[in-house]
Amino acid sequence: MALVEREASQILVVDDELVIRQILADFLSMEGYQVETAEDGKAALEKLDSTTFDIVISDMKMPRIGGIELIETIRERGVDVLTVIMTAYGTVETAIDAMKKGAYDYLLKPFKMEEVIRVVERGLQNRKLQRENMILRETIALYRASEEISTSLSLSDVLDQLTGTTLRELPADEVIIHLTAEGGSVTLCTRASRNGHKYQPEHLELSALLHAHSEGQLVLAHGERCPQYLTADAPAVTSLLSVPLKVPQRLVGLVTAVSVTPGNRFSEGQRKLLSVLGGRAAAAVDNIRLFENLQLTFRETIQGFARALEAMDRYTAGHSDRVTRLSRLIALELDLPLEEVETVTQAALMHDIGKIGCQANLNKPGKLSAQEYEIFKAHPTFGRQILEPISFLRPIVSGVLSHHERWDGTGYPDGLKGEDIPLAARILAVADTYDAMTSSRAYRKALGHEVTMREIQRCAGSQFDPAVVSAFERAIERYREECRQRGVAVPE
């Protein structure tokens, strides 16, 4: 259902004297304003919870809640409305006090209606200028946010920018983003809040939101109109705004803003702002997914070549997958950031890709000749030459290139020493050695786990980084115990 803002300004008159309320309501209505009345501050706050007003004209002294307390409460709640105080007991001090509390202007009873009209017109003009300034600020913020979104290739950055801009530019307490998955299902992707989560994503009636968007309806609802988009057990909502994230002919997701603060209602202009921002975000999300799919396809192609090379010899089949599993265990044990864990994992999958360039049978029975060994030692360099031209694979190149370097500096191809060796390469060195020793080769049988571990421990500080060896010891024992509990065979 499309909702639009009223053209006529909304005024709330608050006074405990019925005659004053009626006179003001009649005169202001004749001037073209839409007017509602309340007998005191408490009744006024109830109306502000359900209706948006431009100006509140309130008496100062009233039962239950007076004018000063009313404007203080309005300011505390962050309600976007101008307040004018009127009283028959005015002094300079009371006027100053009212202004300090947040009042826009002050009327002294008995007043002339021309004076009231002038105050209202001046206040509305001031409000118009404020809104124009806000629109300019929102436009600039929208442009900047759109630029950042459109140039990003990180899904998390795009979603963070979308939620952050929505919270900053709209009176939202909660922003919830759902994205479509394979098969058309819609799943929660991220959420953000202004002051701690006050509303739960499961309270949104996704089917109703999706149906509205599929029908081209504008989802902008206030108060009693909100429950159609909420579950039966959802808490009360002041205002709800949802826009689709769409690319041509396809829904990418939806972003929903929720306000639970009394008086904080979304406007049609804010819906348009979020729609524009959502359009840029949808295009960015779609591009990122296409890019990630291309990356995945390319990565899988290279991994396929590496696995095909391993499959040419039954002794090395599955080596890269096992090294990958072990390397990931070590990286997690070292408590590396998840991004670095993924880099180590990808480097492990492709650590032997350079063997494609080795023109020799490196799996023959017996030892390699000196010439064959030199060819074998070139495979890390060949790996770098294969991967380095591919920009998104560059983070893994150092791990692939240096996984045969030694802690004491006697390794190859560059003779790096100690912490000059990239951490990913130090992790791969341990994982690669363990799998090589516990796997059968054409020239020897597999060694047992205990024998292999003693050899790795002996070489800590010479061939391997001692810290990586220690992490591996902890990780492999825990992994082996988990395998036993699942009934999975492990090297003995």
Helices and strands as residue ranges (DSSP letters): E 10-14, H 18-30, E 34-38, H 41-50, E 55-59, H 67-77, E 82-87, H 92-101, E 105-108, H 113-151, H 155-169, E 174-180, G 182-184, E 186-193, G 201-203, H 206-214, E 219-222, G 223-229, E 239-247, E 250-259, H 268-311, H 319-333, H 338-349, G 353-357, H 370-377, H 379-387, G 391-396, H 397-401, G 418-420, H 423-437, H 449-458, H 466-486
